[in-house]
């Protein structure tokens, strides 16, 4: 038996139905597999297995074609031996096919596999004016205790912030930002040496200073392209880049198409400067729209799957944001349920990095949704 991935073939035709299928497959993270050179018994077993995985199956005289989610296709790889014990070659082919759909994010010494489970990215604000918890953590003990809580609850990354970029923010100097962040970065590394530390900054001087302090990720709301020195600095480092789209300075006629163009150009600029693609993750910039009251933010929450074709991790950064409160008149301390619902919706459409204030609750949500996603009943009568 032979198996091949024919997904990309649908993009190479002018047939409308085929091209529409390819677009849908990309958005929904599906794959089209074609099996051939099998005998009748194998065909029956294969159809049964694919149907158990909720696949769409088409059979003709010489081959069997199946449409599966990528999660289901990986289940097919896992459960293949129990059905076809003499077909190790096919299992190897399936494994190799699915590797091309794996999503990794290289961040310093860490290489995160975000293929099946998202990253929980904990926010550690050390600013007096952050919109949600500004000024809440005032001492080193407060900060370290909160970092410990987040790590114990399941945070994969701790992001230190010394400059808020909330709407109407007041800029501080690089010196003030470093005074706010460096002592805590050093203390976190000392007390939690295995912790992966990120910093949210758009200033070149800050980026340059923290690269020698063990920071693994830099999150730039200006997408690293506003200062050519940033590109050279990033190219000479190993940190992961979180590059953000912002529309605070412009209005769009077609938001989704404009965002596609932005990310394609931004990725080209970063990789063209010598930054490995695997180091790049994307942020839609929810909360950074020129249009008020969340109108564009809700579009971004809906259209996150429109960027799955880029095959880069996409951040979900909506934790307790103000437009959620405007919808139902909720204070910031009452927005957790809405945050979790919105994060779940975006995660199911491809969001792989959950940037959150509430790590424990997010971990519970991720665990439940992952269990549901893996919930196939693969009973078989075959020995």
C-alpha atoms as a printed R data frame, in Angstrom:
    type eleno elety resid chain resno       x      y       z
1   ATOM     1    CA   UNK     A     1   0.000  0.000   0.000
2   ATOM     2    CA   UNK     A     2   1.136  3.535  -0.776
3   ATOM     3    CA   UNK     A     3  -0.030  6.848   0.683
4   ATOM     4    CA   UNK     A     4   0.616 10.403  -0.497
5   ATOM     5    CA   UNK     A     5  -0.444 13.893   0.502
6   ATOM     6    CA   UNK     A     6  -2.299 15.520  -2.388
7   ATOM     7    CA   UNK     A     7  -3.442 18.629  -0.489
8   ATOM     8    CA   UNK     A     8  -1.264 21.081  -2.405
9   ATOM     9    CA   UNK     A     9  -2.476 19.751  -5.771
10  ATOM    10    CA   UNK     A    10  -5.759 21.592  -5.260
11  ATOM    11    CA   UNK     A    11  -3.902 24.915  -5.311
12  ATOM    12    CA   UNK     A    12  -2.404 24.151  -8.716
13  ATOM    13    CA   UNK     A    13  -5.621 24.101 -10.676
14  ATOM    14    CA   UNK     A    14  -7.971 26.735 -12.049
15  ATOM    15    CA   UNK     A    15 -10.979 24.654 -11.073
16  ATOM    16    CA   UNK     A    16 -12.946 26.801  -8.623
17  ATOM    17    CA   UNK     A    17 -14.127 23.912  -6.454
18  ATOM    18    CA   UNK     A    18 -10.578 22.618  -6.033
19  ATOM    19    CA   UNK     A    19  -9.154 26.019  -5.148
20  ATOM    20    CA   UNK     A    20 -12.018 26.637  -2.714
21  ATOM    21    CA   UNK     A    21 -11.308 23.263  -1.091
22  ATOM    22    CA   UNK     A    22  -7.635 24.156  -0.748
23  ATOM    23    CA   UNK     A    23  -8.486 27.451   0.968
24  ATOM    24    CA   UNK     A    24 -10.865 25.685   3.323
25  ATOM    25    CA   UNK     A    25  -8.331 22.958   4.070
26  ATOM    26    CA   UNK     A    26  -5.763 25.602   5.012
27  ATOM    27    CA   UNK     A    27  -8.153 27.484   7.283
28  ATOM    28    CA   UNK     A    28  -9.428 24.375   9.043
29  ATOM    29    CA   UNK     A    29  -5.999 22.706   9.212
30  ATOM    30    CA   UNK     A    30  -7.005 19.651   7.242
31  ATOM    31    CA   UNK     A    31  -5.121 17.306   4.957
32  ATOM    32    CA   UNK     A    32  -6.092 15.260   1.891
33  ATOM    33    CA   UNK     A    33  -4.495 11.808   1.754
34  ATOM    34    CA   UNK     A    34  -4.656  9.350  -1.118
35  ATOM    35    CA   UNK     A    35  -4.087  5.593  -0.707
36  ATOM    36    CA   UNK     A    36  -3.394  3.175  -3.533
37  ATOM    37    CA   UNK     A    37  -2.003 -0.311  -4.248
38  ATOM    38    CA   UNK     A    38  -4.105 -2.096  -1.645
39  ATOM    39    CA   UNK     A    39  -6.240 -5.254  -1.706
40  ATOM    40    CA   UNK     A    40  -9.947 -5.515  -0.913
41  ATOM    41    CA   UNK     A    41  -9.570 -6.405   2.768
42  ATOM    42    CA   UNK     A    42  -7.163 -3.510   3.352
43  ATOM    43    CA   UNK     A    43  -9.590 -1.155   1.630
44  ATOM    44    CA   UNK     A    44 -12.427 -2.170   3.956
45  ATOM    45    CA   UNK     A    45 -10.216 -1.776   7.028
46  ATOM    46    CA   UNK     A    46  -8.931  1.594   5.843
47  ATOM    47    CA   UNK     A    47 -12.427  2.920   5.183
48  ATOM    48    CA   UNK     A    48 -13.548  1.840   8.642
49  ATOM    49    CA   UNK     A    49 -10.556  3.508  10.317
50  ATOM    50    CA   UNK     A    50 -10.959  6.777   8.396
51  ATOM    51    CA   UNK     A    51 -14.678  6.883   9.140
52  ATOM    52    CA   UNK     A    52 -13.953  6.398  12.856
53  ATOM    53    CA   UNK     A    53 -11.740  9.474  12.537
54  ATOM    54    CA   UNK     A    54 -14.654 11.440  10.998
55  ATOM    55    CA   UNK     A    55 -12.940 11.577   7.630
56  ATOM    56    CA   UNK     A    56 -14.664 12.242   4.303
57  ATOM    57    CA   UNK     A    57 -13.890  9.188   2.148
58  ATOM    58    CA   UNK     A    58 -14.075  8.761  -1.618
59  ATOM    59    CA   UNK     A    59 -13.300  5.431  -3.308
60  ATOM    60    CA   UNK     A    60 -12.750  4.717  -6.983
61  ATOM    61    CA   UNK     A    61 -11.365  1.739  -8.868
62  ATOM    62    CA   UNK     A    62  -7.701  2.205  -7.959
63  ATOM    63    CA   UNK     A    63  -7.430  4.563  -5.007
64  ATOM    64    CA   UNK     A    64  -9.053  5.865  -1.854
65  ATOM    65    CA   UNK     A    65  -9.021  9.593  -1.046
66  ATOM    66    CA   UNK     A    66  -9.775 10.909   2.434
67  ATOM    67    CA   UNK     A    67 -10.164 14.393   3.922
68  ATOM    68    CA   UNK     A    68  -9.116 14.547   7.599
69  ATOM    69    CA   UNK     A    69  -8.259 17.163  10.156
70  ATOM    70    CA   UNK     A    70  -4.546 17.225  10.914
71  ATOM    71    CA   UNK     A    71  -5.315 15.968  14.422
72  ATOM    72    CA   UNK     A    72  -7.213 13.008  12.979
73  ATOM    73    CA   UNK     A    73  -4.434 12.301  10.483
74  ATOM    74    CA   UNK     A    74  -1.969 12.076  13.368
75  ATOM    75    CA   UNK     A    75  -4.370  9.673  15.097
76  ATOM    76    CA   UNK     A    76  -4.348  7.633  11.902
77  ATOM    77    CA   UNK     A    77  -0.560  7.468  12.129
78  ATOM    78    CA   UNK     A    78  -0.720  6.433  15.787
79  ATOM    79    CA   UNK     A    79  -3.375  3.733  15.353
80  ATOM    80    CA   UNK     A    80  -2.196  2.356  12.030
81  ATOM    81    CA   UNK     A    81  -0.289 -0.633  13.516
82  ATOM    82    CA   UNK     A    82  -3.376 -2.064  15.237
83  ATOM    83    CA   UNK     A    83  -5.097 -2.384  11.849
84  ATOM    84    CA   UNK     A    84  -2.221 -3.055   9.439
85  ATOM    85    CA   UNK     A    85   0.494 -4.795  11.398
86  ATOM    86    CA   UNK     A    86   2.412 -5.690   8.234
87  ATOM    87    CA   UNK     A    87   2.409 -2.137   6.857
88  ATOM    88    CA   UNK     A    88   5.216 -0.388   8.770
89  ATOM    89    CA   UNK     A    89   6.225  1.298   5.525
90  ATOM    90    CA   UNK     A    90   2.840  3.027   5.284
91  ATOM    91    CA   UNK     A    91   3.060  4.171   8.881
92  ATOM    92    CA   UNK     A    92   6.468  5.650   8.093
93  ATOM    93    CA   UNK     A    93   5.034  7.423   5.048
94  ATOM    94    CA   UNK     A    94   2.203  8.876   7.131
95  ATOM    95    CA   UNK     A    95   4.596 10.040   9.825
96  ATOM    96    CA   UNK     A    96   6.775 11.780   7.251
97  ATOM    97    CA   UNK     A    97   3.773 13.422   5.602
98  ATOM    98    CA   UNK     A    98   2.497 14.847   8.885
99  ATOM    99    CA   UNK     A    99   5.898 16.263   9.844
100 ATOM   100    CA   UNK     A   100   5.464 18.988   7.219
101 ATOM   101    CA   UNK     A   101   2.452 20.261   9.190
102 ATOM   102    CA   UNK     A   102   4.302 20.478  12.513
103 ATOM   103    CA   UNK     A   103   4.602 23.967  13.990
104 ATOM   104    CA   UNK     A   104   7.736 24.761  16.008
105 ATOM   105    CA   UNK     A   105   8.890 27.970  17.619
106 ATOM   106    CA   UNK     A   106  12.603 28.312  18.333
107 ATOM   107    CA   UNK     A   107  13.142 30.640  21.291
108 ATOM   108    CA   UNK     A   108  16.698 30.777  22.551
109 ATOM   109    CA   UNK     A   109  17.659 27.286  23.683
110 ATOM   110    CA   UNK     A   110  14.031 26.109  23.649
111 ATOM   111    CA   UNK     A   111  12.247 24.657  20.644
112 ATOM   112    CA   UNK     A   112   8.548 24.582  21.397
113 ATOM   113    CA   UNK     A   113   6.345 22.085  19.567
114 ATOM   114    CA   UNK     A   114   3.023 23.896  19.132
115 ATOM   115    CA   UNK     A   115   1.557 21.338  16.757
116 ATOM   116    CA   UNK     A   116  -0.928 19.707  19.108
117 ATOM   117    CA   UNK     A   117  -1.070 21.876  22.217
118 ATOM   118    CA   UNK     A   118  -0.835 25.633  22.582
119 ATOM   119    CA   UNK     A   119   1.664 27.502  24.718
120 ATOM   120    CA   UNK     A   120   0.505 29.284  27.865
121 ATOM   121    CA   UNK     A   121   2.311 32.601  27.950
122 ATOM   122    CA   UNK     A   122   2.014 34.251  31.368
123 ATOM   123    CA   UNK     A   123   1.994 38.047  31.745
124 ATOM   124    CA   UNK     A   124   4.147 39.546  34.529
125 ATOM   125    CA   UNK     A   125   3.489 43.275  34.399
126 ATOM   126    CA   UNK     A   126   5.992 45.435  36.278
127 ATOM   127    CA   UNK     A   127   4.380 48.718  35.368
128 ATOM   128    CA   UNK     A   128   2.200 51.073  37.407
129 ATOM   129    CA   UNK     A   129  -0.169 51.750  34.508
130 ATOM   130    CA   UNK     A   130  -0.922 48.449  32.773
131 ATOM   131    CA   UNK     A   131  -4.650 48.257  32.074
132 ATOM   132    CA   UNK     A   132  -5.420 45.187  34.218
133 ATOM   133    CA   UNK     A   133  -2.868 44.624  36.968
134 ATOM   134    CA   UNK     A   134  -0.731 47.754  36.825
135 ATOM   135    CA   UNK     A   135   0.866 48.429  40.196
136 ATOM   136    CA   UNK     A   136  -0.396 45.170  41.699
137 ATOM   137    CA   UNK     A   137   3.073 43.635  42.055
138 ATOM   138    CA   UNK     A   138   5.148 46.263  43.804
139 ATOM   139    CA   UNK     A   139   7.991 44.368  45.454
140 ATOM   140    CA   UNK     A   140  10.462 41.697  44.423
141 ATOM   141    CA   UNK     A   141   8.685 39.247  46.744
142 ATOM   142    CA   UNK     A   142   5.338 40.028  45.086
143 ATOM   143    CA   UNK     A   143   6.781 39.433  41.630
144 ATOM   144    CA   UNK     A   144   8.616 36.217  42.463
145 ATOM   145    CA   UNK     A   145   5.591 34.802  44.273
146 ATOM   146    CA   UNK     A   146   3.390 35.545  41.270
147 ATOM   147    CA   UNK     A   147   5.933 34.042  38.856
148 ATOM   148    CA   UNK     A   148   6.054 30.921  41.042
149 ATOM   149    CA   UNK     A   149   2.257 30.695  40.983
150 ATOM   150    CA   UNK     A   150   2.160 30.980  37.200
151 ATOM   151    CA   UNK     A   151   4.887 28.382  36.682
152 ATOM   152    CA   UNK     A   152   3.243 25.975  39.110
153 ATOM   153    CA   UNK     A   153  -0.065 26.482  37.296
154 ATOM   154    CA   UNK     A   154   1.453 25.534  33.945
155 ATOM   155    CA   UNK     A   155   2.891 28.646  32.305
156 ATOM   156    CA   UNK     A   156   5.397 27.831  29.559
157 ATOM   157    CA   UNK     A   157   6.719 31.393  29.338
158 ATOM   158    CA   UNK     A   158   6.886 34.362  31.716
159 ATOM   159    CA   UNK     A   159   6.762 37.732  29.968
160 ATOM   160    CA   UNK     A   160   8.171 40.739  31.825
161 ATOM   161    CA   UNK     A   161   6.793 44.133  30.821
162 ATOM   162    CA   UNK     A   162   8.224 47.510  31.771
163 ATOM   163    CA   UNK     A   163   6.356 49.734  29.320
164 ATOM   164    CA   UNK     A   164   2.633 49.522  28.785
165 ATOM   165    CA   UNK     A   165   1.296 50.034  25.268
166 ATOM   166    CA   UNK     A   166  -2.348 50.348  26.236
167 ATOM   167    CA   UNK     A   167  -4.337 52.970  24.285
168 ATOM   168    CA   UNK     A   168  -3.126 56.447  25.217
169 ATOM   169    CA   UNK     A   169  -0.007 55.139  26.972
170 ATOM   170    CA   UNK     A   170   2.779 57.405  28.124
171 ATOM   171    CA   UNK     A   171   6.202 56.415  26.839
172 ATOM   172    CA   UNK     A   172   9.069 55.981  29.289
173 ATOM   173    CA   UNK     A   173  12.763 56.140  28.472
174 ATOM   174    CA   UNK     A   174  14.793 52.991  27.831
175 ATOM   175    CA   UNK     A   175  16.601 53.662  31.115
176 ATOM   176    CA   UNK     A   176  13.339 53.657  33.082
177 ATOM   177    CA   UNK     A   177  12.147 50.533  31.294
178 ATOM   178    CA   UNK     A   178  15.405 48.732  32.069
179 ATOM   179    CA   UNK     A   179  15.299 49.876  35.685
180 ATOM   180    CA   UNK     A   180  11.849 48.319  35.902
181 ATOM   181    CA   UNK     A   181  12.683 45.022  34.196
182 ATOM   182    CA   UNK     A   182  16.342 44.022  34.542
183 ATOM   183    CA   UNK     A   183  16.322 43.377  38.317
184 ATOM   184    CA   UNK     A   184  13.305 41.111  37.915
185 ATOM   185    CA   UNK     A   185  14.670 39.285  34.885
186 ATOM   186    CA   UNK     A   186  17.828 38.514  36.861
187 ATOM   187    CA   UNK     A   187  15.885 37.459  39.949
188 ATOM   188    CA   UNK     A   188  13.573 35.194  37.952
189 ATOM   189    CA   UNK     A   189  16.553 33.528  36.279
190 ATOM   190    CA   UNK     A   190  18.193 33.049  39.668
191 ATOM   191    CA   UNK     A   191  15.153 31.621  41.447
192 ATOM   192    CA   UNK     A   192  13.663 29.735  38.473
193 ATOM   193    CA   UNK     A   193  16.608 28.815  36.230
194 ATOM   194    CA   UNK     A   194  14.444 26.659  33.937
195 ATOM   195    CA   UNK     A   195  11.910 29.435  33.302
196 ATOM   196    CA   UNK     A   196  11.605 30.764  29.759
197 ATOM   197    CA   UNK     A   197  11.561 34.554  29.955
198 ATOM   198    CA   UNK     A   198  10.131 36.970  27.410
199 ATOM   199    CA   UNK     A   199  10.096 40.745  27.368
200 ATOM   200    CA   UNK     A   200   7.528 43.046  25.801
201 ATOM   201    CA   UNK     A   201   9.462 46.007  24.377
202 ATOM   202    CA   UNK     A   202   9.696 48.013  21.171
203 ATOM   203    CA   UNK     A   203  12.913 49.877  22.074
204 ATOM   204    CA   UNK     A   204  16.215 48.908  20.476
205 ATOM   205    CA   UNK     A   205  18.279 49.882  23.527
206 ATOM   206    CA   UNK     A   206  16.181 47.650  25.762
207 ATOM   207    CA   UNK     A   207  16.406 44.731  23.346
208 ATOM   208    CA   UNK     A   208  20.165 45.098  23.169
209 ATOM   209    CA   UNK     A   209  20.518 45.191  26.954
210 ATOM   210    CA   UNK     A   210  18.366 42.129  27.725
211 ATOM   211    CA   UNK     A   211  19.957 39.799  25.175
212 ATOM   212    CA   UNK     A   212  22.789 39.070  27.589
213 ATOM   213    CA   UNK     A   213  20.397 38.457  30.490
214 ATOM   214    CA   UNK     A   214  18.922 35.142  29.434
215 ATOM   215    CA   UNK     A   215  15.782 36.432  27.740
216 ATOM   216    CA   UNK     A   216  14.457 33.905  25.205
217 ATOM   217    CA   UNK     A   217  11.655 35.859  23.494
218 ATOM   218    CA   UNK     A   218  11.218 39.493  22.452
219 ATOM   219    CA   UNK     A   219   7.707 40.764  21.798
220 ATOM   220    CA   UNK     A   220   7.693 43.898  19.640
221 ATOM   221    CA   UNK     A   221   4.469 45.787  18.937
222 ATOM   222    CA   UNK     A   222   6.341 47.567  16.114
223 ATOM   223    CA   UNK     A   223   7.158 44.281  14.341
224 ATOM   224    CA   UNK     A   224  10.963 44.830  14.387
225 ATOM   225    CA   UNK     A   225  10.945 46.785  11.114
226 ATOM   226    CA   UNK     A   226  10.759 50.366  12.419
227 ATOM   227    CA   UNK     A   227  14.501 50.447  13.110
228 ATOM   228    CA   UNK     A   228  17.028 48.646  10.856
229 ATOM   229    CA   UNK     A   229  19.274 48.106  13.876
230 ATOM   230    CA   UNK     A   230  16.677 45.733  15.292
231 ATOM   231    CA   UNK     A   231  16.929 43.426  12.288
232 ATOM   232    CA   UNK     A   232  20.711 43.208  12.591
233 ATOM   233    CA   UNK     A   233  20.443 42.663  16.341
234 ATOM   234    CA   UNK     A   234  17.855 39.899  15.981
235 ATOM   235    CA   UNK     A   235  19.770 38.212  13.170
236 ATOM   236    CA   UNK     A   236  22.839 37.979  15.415
237 ATOM   237    CA   UNK     A   237  20.839 36.471  18.296
238 ATOM   238    CA   UNK     A   238  18.888 33.270  18.932
239 ATOM   239    CA   UNK     A   239  15.799 34.723  20.606
240 ATOM   240    CA   UNK     A   240  12.283 34.005  19.434
241 ATOM   241    CA   UNK     A   241  10.523 36.949  17.806
242 ATOM   242    CA   UNK     A   242   6.898 37.794  18.448
243 ATOM   243    CA   UNK     A   243   6.071 40.227  15.677
244 ATOM   244    CA   UNK     A   244   2.840 42.203  15.877
245 ATOM   245    CA   UNK     A   245   0.521 43.796  13.359
246 ATOM   246    CA   UNK     A   246  -0.853 47.193  14.416
247 ATOM   247    CA   UNK     A   247  -3.482 49.368  12.766
248 ATOM   248    CA   UNK     A   248  -3.473 52.246  15.249
249 ATOM   249    CA   UNK     A   249  -2.103 54.598  12.605
250 ATOM   250    CA   UNK     A   250  -4.338 53.587   9.706
251 ATOM   251    CA   UNK     A   251  -7.795 52.470   8.715
252 ATOM   252    CA   UNK     A   252  -8.430 49.557   6.377
253 ATOM   253    CA   UNK     A   253 -11.068 48.964   3.755
254 ATOM   254    CA   UNK     A   254 -10.406 45.224   3.818
255 ATOM   255    CA   UNK     A   255  -8.876 44.270   7.155
256 ATOM   256    CA   UNK     A   256  -8.160 40.590   6.509
257 ATOM   257    CA   UNK     A   257  -6.469 41.139   3.140
258 ATOM   258    CA   UNK     A   258  -4.420 43.997   4.561
259 ATOM   259    CA   UNK     A   259  -3.309 41.826   7.456
260 ATOM   260    CA   UNK     A   260  -2.297 39.033   5.096
261 ATOM   261    CA   UNK     A   261  -0.190 41.509   3.140
262 ATOM   262    CA   UNK     A   262   1.367 42.877   6.322
263 ATOM   263    CA   UNK     A   263   2.379 39.473   7.667
264 ATOM   264    CA   UNK     A   264   3.713 38.263   4.322
265 ATOM   265    CA   UNK     A   265   5.840 41.397   3.952
266 ATOM   266    CA   UNK     A   266   6.940 41.355   7.578
267 ATOM   267    CA   UNK     A   267   7.998 37.713   7.450
268 ATOM   268    CA   UNK     A   268   9.866 38.402   4.198
269 ATOM   269    CA   UNK     A   269  11.685 41.339   5.818
270 ATOM   270    CA   UNK     A   270  12.661 39.310   8.878
271 ATOM   271    CA   UNK     A   271  13.826 36.234   6.982
272 ATOM   272    CA   UNK     A   272  15.535 38.445   4.415
273 ATOM   273    CA   UNK     A   273  17.601 39.907   7.248
274 ATOM   274    CA   UNK     A   274  18.829 36.416   8.136
275 ATOM   275    CA   UNK     A   275  16.325 35.495  10.856
276 ATOM   276    CA   UNK     A   276  15.261 31.860  10.664
277 ATOM   277    CA   UNK     A   277  11.543 31.407   9.946
278 ATOM   278    CA   UNK     A   278  11.203 28.985  12.844
279 ATOM   279    CA   UNK     A   279  12.086 31.807  15.266
280 ATOM   280    CA   UNK     A   280   9.095 33.915  14.183
281 ATOM   281    CA   UNK     A   281   5.631 33.953  15.794
282 ATOM   282    CA   UNK     A   282   2.786 36.301  14.894
283 ATOM   283    CA   UNK     A   283   0.402 38.551  16.806
284 ATOM   284    CA   UNK     A   284  -2.669 40.042  15.114
285 ATOM   285    CA   UNK     A   285  -2.536 43.120  17.339
286 ATOM   286    CA   UNK     A   286  -5.950 42.840  18.957
287 ATOM   287    CA   UNK     A   287  -6.504 46.041  20.924
288 ATOM   288    CA   UNK     A   288  -4.242 48.027  18.571
289 ATOM   289    CA   UNK     A   289  -6.867 49.190  16.099
290 ATOM   290    CA   UNK     A   290  -7.587 52.779  15.120
291 ATOM   291    CA   UNK     A   291 -11.302 51.999  14.954
292 ATOM   292    CA   UNK     A   292 -12.756 52.380  18.442
293 ATOM   293    CA   UNK     A   293 -14.881 50.081  20.616
294 ATOM   294    CA   UNK     A   294 -13.493 46.762  19.424
295 ATOM   295    CA   UNK     A   295 -15.102 46.666  15.984
296 ATOM   296    CA   UNK     A   296 -11.860 45.556  14.306
297 ATOM   297    CA   UNK     A   297 -10.844 43.484  17.334
298 ATOM   298    CA   UNK     A   298 -13.830 41.200  16.864
299 ATOM   299    CA   UNK     A   299 -12.898 40.813  13.196
300 ATOM   300    CA   UNK     A   300  -9.421 39.697  14.255
301 ATOM   301    CA   UNK     A   301 -10.883 37.240  16.733
302 ATOM   302    CA   UNK     A   302 -12.953 35.753  13.923
303 ATOM   303    CA   UNK     A   303 -10.334 35.774  11.159
304 ATOM   304    CA   UNK     A   304  -7.399 34.165  13.003
305 ATOM   305    CA   UNK     A   305  -7.701 31.020  10.850
306 ATOM   306    CA   UNK     A   306  -7.121 33.127   7.729
307 ATOM   307    CA   UNK     A   307  -3.403 33.109   8.596
308 ATOM   308    CA   UNK     A   308  -2.928 29.366   9.142
309 ATOM   309    CA   UNK     A   309  -1.466 29.145   5.633
310 ATOM   310    CA   UNK     A   310   1.608 31.027   6.894
311 ATOM   311    CA   UNK     A   311   2.432 28.013   9.086
312 ATOM   312    CA   UNK     A   312   3.667 30.175  11.948
313 ATOM   313    CA   UNK     A   313   2.367 30.210  15.530
314 ATOM   314    CA   UNK     A   314  -0.296 32.851  16.108
315 ATOM   315    CA   UNK     A   315  -0.727 34.540  19.471
316 ATOM   316    CA   UNK     A   316  -4.089 34.966  21.174
317 ATOM   317    CA   UNK     A   317  -3.693 38.164  23.209
318 ATOM   318    CA   UNK     A   318  -7.142 39.120  24.459
319 ATOM   319    CA   UNK     A   319  -6.892 38.567  28.202
320 ATOM   320    CA   UNK     A   320  -9.429 40.823  30.006
321 ATOM   321    CA   UNK     A   321  -9.167 43.543  27.347
322 ATOM   322    CA   UNK     A   322 -11.444 46.557  27.490
323 ATOM   323    CA   UNK     A   323 -13.643 45.897  24.459
324 ATOM   324    CA   UNK     A   324 -14.800 42.675  26.144
325 ATOM   325    CA   UNK     A   325 -16.009 44.825  29.013
326 ATOM   326    CA   UNK     A   326 -17.777 47.257  26.699
327 ATOM   327    CA   UNK     A   327 -19.899 44.514  25.176
328 ATOM   328    CA   UNK     A   328 -21.620 43.583  28.445
329 ATOM   329    CA   UNK     A   329 -20.543 46.368  30.753
330 ATOM   330    CA   UNK     A   330 -18.089 44.230  32.717
331 ATOM   331    CA   UNK     A   331 -15.368 45.521  34.984
332 ATOM   332    CA   UNK     A   332 -11.879 44.171  34.361
333 ATOM   333    CA   UNK     A   333 -12.073 41.842  37.373
334 ATOM   334    CA   UNK     A   334 -15.246 40.254  35.926
335 ATOM   335    CA   UNK     A   335 -13.952 39.523  32.407
336 ATOM   336    CA   UNK     A   336 -12.346 36.113  32.966
337 ATOM   337    CA   UNK     A   337 -15.306 34.014  31.695
338 ATOM   338    CA   UNK     A   338 -15.520 36.074  28.500
339 ATOM   339    CA   UNK     A   339 -11.750 35.846  28.096
340 ATOM   340    CA   UNK     A   340 -11.786 32.052  28.346
341 ATOM   341    CA   UNK     A   341 -14.664 31.724  25.877
342 ATOM   342    CA   UNK     A   342 -12.907 33.959  23.352
343 ATOM   343    CA   UNK     A   343  -9.554 32.213  23.851
344 ATOM   344    CA   UNK     A   344 -11.216 28.830  23.327
345 ATOM   345    CA   UNK     A   345 -12.832 29.985  20.088
346 ATOM   346    CA   UNK     A   346  -9.529 31.336  18.770
347 ATOM   347    CA   UNK     A   347  -7.530 28.328  19.921
348 ATOM   348    CA   UNK     A   348  -9.900 26.009  18.039
349 ATOM   349    CA   UNK     A   349  -9.248 28.044  14.876
350 ATOM   350    CA   UNK     A   350  -5.463 27.812  15.146
351 ATOM   351    CA   UNK     A   351  -4.258 30.136  17.924
352 ATOM   352    CA   UNK     A   352  -1.222 28.448  19.462
353 ATOM   353    CA   UNK     A   353   0.143 31.001  21.963
354 ATOM   354    CA   UNK     A   354  -2.240 32.082  24.718
355 ATOM   355    CA   UNK     A   355  -0.998 35.279  26.359
356 ATOM   356    CA   UNK     A   356  -2.867 35.425  29.658
357 ATOM   357    CA   UNK     A   357  -3.110 36.867  33.141
358 ATOM   358    CA   UNK     A   358  -4.967 33.810  34.492
359 ATOM   359    CA   UNK     A   359  -2.715 30.814  33.969
360 ATOM   360    CA   UNK     A   360  -4.476 28.185  36.088
361 ATOM   361    CA   UNK     A   361  -7.871 28.723  34.470
362 ATOM   362    CA   UNK     A   362  -6.338 28.815  31.006
363 ATOM   363    CA   UNK     A   363  -4.529 25.541  31.679
364 ATOM   364    CA   UNK     A   364  -7.830 23.915  32.628
365 ATOM   365    CA   UNK     A   365  -9.432 25.184  29.431
366 ATOM   366    CA   UNK     A   366  -6.544 23.951  27.276
367 ATOM   367    CA   UNK     A   367  -6.568 20.512  28.938
368 ATOM   368    CA   UNK     A   368 -10.304 20.092  28.349
369 ATOM   369    CA   UNK     A   369 -10.247 21.250  24.735
370 ATOM   370    CA   UNK     A   370  -7.244 19.053  23.973
371 ATOM   371    CA   UNK     A   371  -9.022 16.032  25.434
372 ATOM   372    CA   UNK     A   372 -12.098 16.793  23.324
373 ATOM   373    CA   UNK     A   373  -9.930 17.206  20.214
374 ATOM   374    CA   UNK     A   374  -8.376 13.772  20.815
375 ATOM   375    CA   UNK     A   375 -11.774 12.187  21.463
376 ATOM   376    CA   UNK     A   376 -11.996  9.571  18.724
377 ATOM   377    CA   UNK     A   377 -13.427  6.116  19.409
378 ATOM   378    CA   UNK     A   378 -11.045  3.767  17.657
379 ATOM   379    CA   UNK     A   379 -12.471  0.365  18.443
380 ATOM   380    CA   UNK     A   380 -11.461 -2.314  15.940
381 ATOM   381    CA   UNK     A   381 -12.213 -5.975  15.369
382 ATOM   382    CA   UNK     A   382  -8.830 -6.642  13.763
383 ATOM   383    CA   UNK     A   383  -6.078 -8.659  15.427
